């Protein structure tokens, strides 16, 4: 593959080149990974004026909350203002077959036809944290392609699905009205990292329930310890109806206000720098695991110890300690 030509295509905003670049980035073949690293380096070192940093918005929410409807309506609002929007939608992969439905384009048909929007579904594969392993790389590609806003949609919401906050500038948590114990269900961890809690489906018979739910979340947020990266009043809870196209302008206004404040007070670049360090550490850890598991001798040792654990001849802790000691002795 001509990496230099592909980098030029991505930099010029060619959608086909961007799609091919993402496919290359997400490939698990070792030779493709080497080309992917070369592509990212070529984009970083490309001549000309560097593309401005895109606003990265992480989006998560409980199943059935209307994430796709929200993203389509919100994305259309942004493109109507002349902004270019990339949507990275992570779909859960089957633990049996490894396959994913990848149906986000069909759920966002109107946005998918918008020439100022780009939608890319990706499988989560075995990755935890609500995002795919190469989502950070794909975000970098979209920034190089000149997109103004990158929306990163996670597979769902839960205590562990907080990794998207580590690669976004603003994290939006979508919730449904009249969720009952939903506040308890998502737990404190994800509440603490949310910049905005947006209660969707505030229309028709659910509007009154959405109003109460928004007030409940607003009260819960006031109990959290203030964060240094937030101006007064943040994080906050808002109410919208993506279906009726109501409240989306306020969401965008609050996102812009928060982003501008963080830029002005030095939190934006500090957050980006910390994210880059986390990205590096994650790549090193995953690379070490990949290299070990690619070695036949290591795979055989893991399989043998796994069999011993399964048959009760050794505990899982002892087997892990034995394996790590052997690795350290190499």
N, C-alpha and C positions, 0 to 999 in steps of 0.2 A: 504494500500500500504506500502511496506517495503521501507521506505525513505532511510535508510542506504544502502541497497543493490542498490537502484537506484543511489545514490550519487557515490558509488564505480564504477558503470557502466559508468557514465558520466565522472568521473575522469580518467578512463582507455581509454577513447576515443571511447567507444561503441556507434555507430551511432543510433542503436535502442533505447538504454537507453536515449540518448540525445533527440531523437524524443518524447519518452514518457515523459521525464522531461519537454519539452516545452509544450506539451499538458496539463500537470498538471499545469504549470505556467499560461497558458492562460485561464484556466477554471475559470468561474465566481461563481462556487459553493463554499459556505463558508467553507465546510469541506476540499475541495481541496485547498483552499487558505491557510488554516492552514498547510497542508502538504507541500505546495510550500514554505512557509516561513521556515519550518523545513529543507527542502531540501537545500535551499540556505545557511542556517546556517551550515548544515552538510558539504557542499562543502567548505565553508570558513574555517571550523575547521578540515578538513580532514588531516590526517597525511601525512608525506612525503614532498618532495620539492614542494613549491607552483608553479603553472604553471606561466610562464612569461606573462606579460600583452600583450594581442593581440593589434595590431594596428587597431583601429576602424576608418573606413572611411565612412562618410556619403555621399550619392549620391542622388541628386535630379535633376529634369530637366522637361522641358515643354513636354506635350504629343506629341508623335511622334518623339522625338529627338533621339531615339535609345538607351534608357537606358538598355534594356535587352541585345541587341547586344553588347553594350559596356561592360557590366558586364561579359557576357560570355567570350568575347575575353580577357578582362583584367584579369579575374579570371584564365583563362587558362594560361596566361603568368606567373602568380604567382605560380600556381601548377607545371608548368614546371621547376620552380626554386627550387622545393622541399618544397614549403610552403603549409600549410593546410589553406584552405579558406572556411569561412562560409558566406553564403549570406542570409540575412534576408530581404525578400521582402514584403512590406506592400501593400496590395491591398485595394482599396476603397470599403466600404460596402454600400449596397443599403439603402437609408433612408426609403424605404417602407418595404422591406422584411428583411433587416438586413443581407442579404447574400452577399458573395463575390465570384468572379470567381476563384481566387487562381490559375491562370494558368502560373505562372512564370517558373515552371519546364518544361512545354512544350515549352516555348519560349527560354529556355536555355538548350536544350536537350543534347548538347555535354558536357557542364559543369556538368549537372546533373548525367552523367555517370562517371565522373572523381572520382576515389576513394579518392582523396585528397581534394575533395570539398563536401560541404553540403549546400543544398538549402532548406530554410524553408519559404514558403509564410504564411502570417498571415493577418487576416482581421483587418481593421482599426476600425470597429464597429462605435461607436459614437465619437471616439476620434478625436480631431482636432490636427493640428500641423504636419500632414504628416506621423505620426508613430502610432503604436498600443500602447495601454496602458501598456502592459507588455514587450515592446521591450527592455527596460533597463535590466529587469530580464533575458531575453533570451540572451542578449549580455553577461551577467555574466556567464550563463551556457556554452556558446560557449568558453569563456575564460577558464573556468574550464576544458573543454574537450580538451584543448591544441591547439586550432586553433591559427594560427599565425596572420591571418588577418580576420577581420569581416567587411563585406560590408553591410551597412544598406541603402536599397533603399526605398525612400519615395513614397507616392502615386502620387506625381506630384510636381508642383512648384507654389508658390504664396506668397503673403505677410505673410500669417499666417503659412505657412509650413516651419518653421524654427526650430522646436523643435529638429530635428535630429542633429543640430549643438550642442545642449546641451548634447548629449550622444556620440559624436564622437571626435576623435583626429584631424582629417583632414576632411574638408567639401568641396566636389567637386560639382560644379554646371555645369551640361551638357546643352549646348545650340546648336541650329541648325543654319546653315548658312543662310544668307539673310532673317533674321527674321523681317526686317522692324522696327516696333515699339516694338519689343520684349524687348529691353533694358528698355524702359519705362514701359512695361507691368509687368516685374518682380519687379519693384520698387527698391528703394534704400535699404530697409531693408535687403533683401536677398543678395544683392550685398555686403553689408558691412560684412556679416558673412562668405562669400565664401573665401576659401583659394586658390582654383584653379577654374578658369572658363575654361571649355574644350569645344571647338566648334567641334562637331562631324559631320560626313558625309562629310569630306573634301576629296572628290574623284569625279572623272568624271567631269560632267558639273558644279558641285557645288564647286569645289576646289577654283576657283577664288573668289566666293562669300564668302567662308569660310575664305580665307585669309583676305579679307576686314573686315569681321565681327570680326575676332580675333583682328585685329588692332583697331577696334572701341572699343571693350571691354577693351583692354589694355590701351587705352587712358582714358576710363571712370574710370578704377581702379586707375590711377595716380591722379585723382581728389579727391579720398577719403582720409580722414585723416589717417595718419600712425597709425598702431596698435602696442602696445608694445610687443605683442607676436609673431611678424613677423620679420624675418631678412630682410635686404635690398633686394628689388626686389619682395617681396610678399605683397599682393596676385598678381598672374599673370594669363594671359590668354594663353592657348595653343590650338593647332589645331591637330585633330586626324581623322582617318577613322577607326572605329571599324570593318566595313565590310571588308576593304582591309587590316586590321591588320597593320596600319601605325600610328606611334606616341605614341603607348602605352608604349614603353620602357621609353620615356621621361617623361610621366605622372608619372610612378612609381619612376623614379629617382628624380623628383621634390618632390614627396610625402615623400620619404625617407630623402631627404635633409632637408625638413622642419621639419619632426619629430625629426631628430637628433639634429637640432639646438635648438628646443624647449626643448628637454631633457637636453642638455648641459647648457641651460640658466635658468633652473628651471621653465619654463612655463608649461611643460608637467604635472608634479605632481600638480602644482597649479590649472591647468584646471581640472584635475581628481578630486581633492578635492572639487572644487566648484560644479562640476557635481554631486558628491555624496551628497552634501548639498541640491542641487536642487531636487535630487531624493527623499530625505527624506521629504522635504516640499511638494512635489507633492503627495507622498504616504499619508501623513497626511491629506491633503486637500481632496483627493479622498476618503479616508477612512471615513472622517466625512460625506461627502455627501452620501456614501453608507449606513452608519449606520442610518442616518436620513430617507432616502427614504425607508429603510427596515421596518420602524415602521408604522403600519397601521394608527395610529392616525395622524402621520405627513403626510402620503399620502392623507388622507381624508382632512386635512387642506389645503394642496397644491391644491387639486382638487377643493375645495370650493372657494378658493381665485382665482384660475384660471378661474372658471366660472363667478365670479363677474367681473373680468377684461374683459373677453370676452363679457359680456353683458353691459359693460360701467358703472357699478355701482361704480367702483373704478379704479384709474389709476394703471398701472403696478408698478410705483415707490411706491405708497402708500401701495399696497398689499405686496410688498417685504419688506417694512419697518415694516409693521404689523407682518408679518411672522417672521422676524428676532428678533423683540422685544419679541415675544412669546417664541422663542427658547432660547433667552438670559435669560429669567425669570425662566427657568426650573432649 
